[in-house]
């Protein structure tokens, strides 16, 4: 069974930067859309950014211009570079992979990002 392994969360001051990475522990064959979602306490899980196999990114309005998503297709790795972080970006961030051939959805275990002075 494929598991998504996330890394890179932590504590950062407002205005700072963090980079999150996600890589599957097993092989995923086929075209996949990869992305990041986040969930703050008491709130729903929201899409942050997604990226297709051709590199087309899609961003939530609240991160446009601050976050950049990228992927390495050879490794099925997806990275989220987060700049100009704000306290409202504090949440658990989840890696997401959708295998288009079957619409199978995989989730990471989540990594905490805290933006605080």
N, C-alpha and C positions, 0 to 999 in steps of 0.2 A: 504494500500500500504506500502511496506517495505521501510524504509529509513535507510541508514547507518550513524551512528553517530560516528564521528572521534574526537579524542582528543590527545593532547600531542605536538602539534607544538610549535614553538617559535624561539627565537634568541639564538644562541650559538656561542661561539668562536671556531675558527679552532682547531681541535684536541679533541673537546668536544663530549658529547653524548646526545642523545635525544631518547625517546621512544614514538612511536605512537600506539594508540589503536583504534580499530573500532568494533562496535557492532551494530547489526540491531535493529531497534526500534520495529519491529514486528517479527513474527515467520517465519522462512524459513525451510521448510520441504524437506528433501532429501539431496543427496550428493552434496556438493558444493566445488568448488575451490575458495580459498580466496587469495587476493593479494594486493599489493600496486604498484601504478604507480606514476610518477611524471612528472610535466611539468614546465619548466623554461620559462620566458618571451621570446616570439618569436620563441620558439622551439616546436617540437611535443611532445606528451605525450608518455613516455617510460615506459616499464615494469621495475620495480625495483626488486620485488620478488613475488613469488606465492607459495602456499602450498596446498597440497591435503588433503583430509580427513584422510589419513593415516599418515600424517606428513611429506611427502616428499617435501622438499623445492627446489625451482629453483630460481637462482639469476642471475641478469645481471652482466656481467663481471666487470662493474665499481663499484660494491659494494661488490663483493666477498671478504670474509675475514674481512669485516668491519660491515656489517649489518647481523642481524639474524631475520628470520621470525618464528613466532610460533602461535599456535592456541589452543583455548579451545573449544572443540567440544560441550560440554554441554551448553555453552553460545553462540556458534557461534562467538566467539570473536577472532580477529586476531591482533597480536601485531608485530610491527617492531622495534627492538632494533638497534639503529644506533650509532656506535662508530667511533672514529677517523674521525670525520666529516671534510669535506673540503669545501672551498667556492663554488666550483662547484656543491656541493650537494644542494645548494640553489634552491628551487622550491616549487610549491604547490604540496603536496602529496595527492593522492586520493586512498581511499579504494575501492576495487573491489570485487564483489562476483558473481560467475557464478553458476547457478543451473543447474547441468548436465542433469537432466531429460528433461528439456525444453529449455536449453541454454538461459534462461533468464539472463540478465546481470543487475546488480545493481551497482551504483556508489555513493560514498559519496560526500559531498559538497566540500571537499578539505580542507587541513590545511596547512598553510604557515610554511615552515622551512627556516630560514635564518642563514647562517653560515658566520660570519663576526667578525673581531676584532674591 
